[in-house]
Amino acid sequence: MSVTDFSSFIEWLFKKYLAFFGKGLDCDLESQYFHEMCYFWRLTRQYNATNCTDEDLQKMQFTILRENHVIEKGMSMQNPRKGFGQEKVTRLLERLSKYYDLYGRDDEEFLKYPLSTVLAYIDYSHANGVQMPEIEVAYETLRAKLPSLEIVASKAGIQTTTKKDLMSACDNGFESLLKSRHSLRYFSDEPVGQEVIEKALTLAQRTPSACNRQGWHTHVFKGEESVRLMYWQEGCRGCEEGFRQSVLVTANLKAFLSHEVFQAYIDGGLYAMNLINAFHSLGVGTIPLSCGFSLEKLKYLDQFGIPENEIPILIIAFGNVEDEYRYAVSTRKQINKTNTFHYRTTKS
């Protein structure tokens, strides 16, 4: 039985259950909720990148980009351990080699960015007096298969900038604002003032929302409570003690109707992005931290006073930037990889 057939069977069974035991319930509404649940289960079961990862080119690319970013993140830490991440880089090279064998002849251009990251990692390690001959051999072996690709370390890994340059970019128009924002993994010891926090929250209130319901909510944490939230999130290991100011963005399920079961995530996500940009426009550094967790993890949010009707969207750790700081390059895809024009275009 296929996933679709099984999902249809479960829905049929649930309707029969409602017919016999659904007295006092709005059976049409209950059936709609169950249908949405089954549909989401079917999509997740079929398309989630955990399932049959390497049998699908897109799934493999997305997971490789995730593994690649782990390496960049490590180099952008304030005080990374010498020789960190060798197992992860070895694993990444194995995955890249497998990708080349499976799909490289169809889309070898994809390998340009992760290989540039590995090269940046090797250069970074050498600069810190660390030699890793096995990684270098694996890199050169794969590199030799791709003679036409331009692999440049400066287009991946990390870069350094200054607070002065950041403030200049923030005052130089929207394009400059977007291009100058990067996730930061360490901040200065000087806390962001209450007035600046409130101004960022006020600016983010301009976020569009479904019928202007503004169904988002923010929970601002400071000091040890923020650090405790970081340890709960677990995605910023090694940085927790430095993230002493943060905002948990949630969306209130009470704001949305039966046909809007996913709208909370949309409106909450829009607000979270606007809040990140608002902080950045004020010269405040940020890093978004995922809340895309399973129920077993999310249920512990009640220890932070988050009510059940508020679904977590994103944690934003924030702080004042140091006079000079490092950030991960995080190369972006060209729009031809992420966009489809549904009309004929002409080049001028």
WORA-V803435 format. One record per run of one state. SS is the DSSP state (H for helix, E for strand, L for the rest). FROM is the first residue (numbers start at 1). LEN is the number of residues. If there is no record, write none. Layout:
((SS FROM LEN) (SS FROM LEN))
This chain:
((L 1 2) (H 3 19) (L 22 5) (H 27 21) (L 48 5) (H 53 3) (L 56 1) (H 57 19) (L 76 10) (H 86 19) (L 105 3) (H 108 20) (L 128 5) (H 133 11) (L 144 9) (H 153 3) (L 156 2) (E 158 5) (H 163 8) (L 171 3) (H 174 7) (L 181 2) (E 183 1) (L 184 10) (H 194 11) (L 205 5) (H 210 3) (L 213 3) (E 216 7) (L 223 1) (H 224 10) (L 234 6) (H 240 3) (L 243 2) (E 245 8) (H 253 3) (L 256 7) (H 263 19) (L 282 2) (E 284 7) (L 291 4) (H 295 10) (L 305 5) (E 310 11) (L 321 3) (E 324 5) (L 329 6) (H 335 4) (L 339 10))
